[in-house]
Amino acid sequence: MPHKVRIALDAMGGDVGASVVIPGAAISLSRHPDSEFLLFGDQAKIEPELAKHPALKAVSKVIHTDVAVKNEEKPSQALRRTRRASSMWLAIDAVKHGEADVAVSAGNTGALMAMGGLNLRTLPGVDRPALAAVWPTLRGDSVVLDLGATIGGDARHLTTLAVMGSAMASVLFNLERPTVGLLNIGSEEIKGHGEIREAAELLRAMNSAQFNYVGFVEGDGIGNGAADVIVSEGFCGNIALKTAEGTARQMFALLREAMSSSWLARIGYLFARGAFRKLRDKLDPNKSNGGVLLGLNGVVVKSHGGINAEGFAYAVDVGYEMAHYDLLTKINQMLNRDGSALVKAQTAQEAVS
C-alpha cells in the first residue's frame, strides 16, 4: 500500500452535496493526515467550501462535472443518463484506473451499486456484491451483511458473504479469527429454509482457519453481539437494518417524552444526562456510518444520504481503513483459501447425499 491513501469523493452525492462532503473530508483528514482526495463535482460549489479548509485544499484535486445522480432516479435511469459523466461514476472510475484507492459516495444507493458493479466488476469467485456495515452491539461492534445490495441467495452466496464479512471484520477489529453467525428465525439446526441450512452445513464443513462459524443467530442476537459477523441475504438484512434504525428513533422519542412528563422527571434527567449522552452517542447513526460494497474489484463505500459532516467523516474513515489495510487482498486471499475449501465441502456433501 502506498504511503498516501487516495480517496475519491462524490462531492455531489447525498441530500446536500459539497456542503457536507467537504467539511466531512476535512474532519477525516485531521484523523488520517496521510490521505489525499480527488473531489468530483461542480467546481463552483466545491471551491467555496474547500476555501474554508486550507489543510484539505492542500491535499485535494477538484475534477469538474456538473452532472449528478438524482436521489429519486432508478439505477437504470441513472446509468442511461449519467454514465461516464456523473460525479458518482467518475469517483468509481478513478478506483478502476488506479487513480484512487477507494471511492466514497452519499448518493443514490441503487445507482452506486449498479455503477460499481458495471465499472469495477466482481472479484473472482464472487457472483454478487453485498452491502456490509458496522453495527453497534452490547459487546462492541459487529459487521452485518448483506444489508440490501441484492435480494435472495443460495447457500454458496451466503458462504461467500461469510468469507468477505470476516475479511472486513479482521481489518476493522484487528481479529485473527472472527466469529460468524447466520441470521435465522431460530438457533436450532432444523430452523430456516433449505438454503440457510445448507449454508450452515457448508460453513461447518469448511472448518476455516480464517473465521469461526458459531451457528444460527436470531434477530435479537445482532444487538447482543452474538458474533463478530452476521450474515443474511439482502432482503432480510435490509429489513433488520431499517427495523433497528426505527426502533432507535422510537426509543429516543419515548425517552424525551418521559423525561419531560413532570418536573420530577426533568430533575431526574439533570442527574442522569451524562448517561443519556453516552447512550445517544452509542446509537447515533452518524457514528456508525459507512457501508462497504464487498465483492467488487475495488473499494466503494456508501454513506447515508441525509448525514451531517461528522457522519460523512466516519464513512471516509471506513474507506481509509479498508484501503490502508488492503481489504481487497485480504478478501482475495480468504476466497482463494476458503473458496477451495468450499468446493471440497460441497463435493463431499454431494457425495454423501
Salt bridges, closest charged atoms under 4 A:
GLU49 OE1 - LYS52 NZ 3.53
GLU73 OE2 - ARG81 NE 2.65
ASP93 OD2 - HIS97 ND1 3.35
ASP101 OD1 - ARG6 NH2 2.87
GLU188 OE1 - LYS191 NZ 3.24
GLU195 OE1 - HIS193 ND1 3.07
ASP228 OD1 - ARG139 NH2 2.79
GLU245 OE2 - HIS304 NE2 3.72
ASP281 OD1 - ARG280 NE 3.77
ASP281 OD1 - LYS287 NZ 3.57
GLU310 OE2 - ARG31 NH1 3.30
ASP317 OD2 - ARG31 NH2 2.72
ASP317 OD1 - HIS32 NE2 3.40
